[in-house]
Amino acid sequence: FGDLHSMDEVSIDFHFRNISPDTLSIDAVRPGCGCTIPDWSDDVIPPDSIGSLKVFFVPKGPGYFNEKIRVFFNSQRKSEKIYIEGYVVE
């Protein structure tokens, strides 16, 4: 995200391609802190199609942040990890 101001909500869309031969859907998303809020659709993503996940972030205090978000898909036991990072200025 680069430099942010404290309490300014920002968001980003993560896009991914289903490279498996089966349909794919997001079962759960687990952010690393309460300042990160995921939003996703329950839609099924067919093979070779694009899906998306939106992540909102509201910084609470100044300084560097690097937040991990775990994404669980219907066909995987292990999560995929995505990260957001930036610096909160006063």
Buried (B, 14 or more C-beta within 10 A) or exposed (E): BEEBEEEEEBEEEBEBEBEEEEBBBBEEBEBBEEBBBBEBEEEBBEEEEEBBBEBBBBBEEEEEBEBBBBBBBEEEEEBBEBEBEBEBEE
